[in-house]
Amino acid sequence: MIPSRPERVLGAGVDLVEVDRVRDALARWGGRFRDRIFLPEEQRYCESRAAPWRHYAVRFALKEAVGKSFGTGIGAEVGWLDIEVRRAEGSGAPSVALHGRAAELAARRGVSRVLASLAHARDYAVAQAILIGTGETP
């Protein structure tokens, strides 16, 4: 019997966002900004909150952190809409679902899941992403 490889950390990323910059982008670009960065379910959640810009900012930060955890950033290999920020029913704990190019990259690298942590206050939003799996680090 061949022993299975244990899961380990394959990458980590963190990002800090100024909430007012996201608020300004929403005011200036509106739907164009939202549709380019956020999936419909993410938009529905953020728009249901009292201060939507704070929730958009922390999701923006988490998407950036995921790109950094892959070592690619957001661009040719991982797009904004390839990363979906979700909330667990009941607890509200954040999680990440990968789609499209990000899911393909994760499969190639042996990533099985993304651990996520996020926080926001009046002025800043911060997020961390950790890739877990049996693959090789880049």
N, C-alpha and C positions, 0 to 999 in steps of 0.2 A: 504494500500500500504506500502510495506517495503522500507524504505529509503536505497539507495545504499551507500556503504561505500566510503568515499572520498579517492582519491589516496594520497599517502604520500611517503616519502623516506623510503625505506626498507634496504638500505645498500649503503655504499660509499667506494671507494678505489682509491688510487693514487699510481703511480709508477714512478720512475726516472731511466733512463737507460743511461749509458755511450755509446755514439755513437760509439767510437772506438772499444768497446768490440763486438758490433754487426758487425762492419766492419771486424774485425779479424775472427769472426765465419764464416762469408760469404766467406772470403778468404780461410780459412782452410777447411771448410766442404761443401761449395757450395750448390749444389742441395739437399744434405741430410738435411742440416740445414733448407733451405727454405721449403722443402716439409713436414718437421716434424712440423713446426710452422705456416706456412702461406698457405692459400687457393690459388688456381690458379689465381683468379681475383685479390687478394692482390698482388701476385707476378707480374702479368702483370702491375699493376699500378706502383709499386715500380721500376721495371726495366725500365719503360718509363721515369723516372726522371733522372736529371743530376747527382745527388748524391744518388743512390738507398739506400745505407746503412742508411742514415738519415731517410728515409721513412719506412724502415724495423724497425729501432730502435723505432720510435714513435708508430708503430703498435704493436710491442712487448710490449712496456710499457702499451698500452691500454688493451691488452689481460691480462696482469698481474693485472692491476687495476680492470678489471671486475672480475677476480678470487677472488681478495681481497674483492670486494664489496659483493660477496656471502658469504664471511667468510670461504671459502674453499681453496683458492689459486688454482693454476693449478695442477691437479692430478687426483684422482679417480673420482671425481664428475664433474669436468669441465676440458675438454681437450683443448689443443691449437687450434685444428681445429673445436672446437665447437663454437668458437667466430670468427665472421667475421667483420672486420673493413671496412666500406663502406664510400663513399663520395657522398653527395647530388649533383645531376646534377645542374649545374649553380652556386650555392653558394660554393660548395666544403666542406660544413659543414660535420664534421664526424658523423657517426652513427654506431650502433652496431646491427648485426643480430646474434641471438643465434640459434644454431643447436644442434642436438643430445642430449647428456646428459645435457648440459647447458640449452637447451630449456625445457627439462623435469623438471629440478630443478626449473627453473623460473616459470613454470606452477604450480608446487606443492606449491611454496611460494607466488603465487599471483602477480608475477612481470609482469607488462604490457609493460614496455619499459626500455631502458637503455639510460641515458643521457651521452654524451661523450664530453670531451674537451681534446685537445692535442696541444702540441707545441714542436718544436725542433730548436736547434741552432747547431753551429759547434760541440760542445762537449757533449751536453746532449739532451735527449728527455724526456718529461714528459707528463703524461696522467692522467685524472681523469674519473672515471665512477661512476654514481649514479643510483641505482635501484629505479624505481618508480612503485607503484602498490597499490593494496588494501589488500594485504596479511599481514602476521605477520612478524616482524623482527626475525631473527634467534636467 
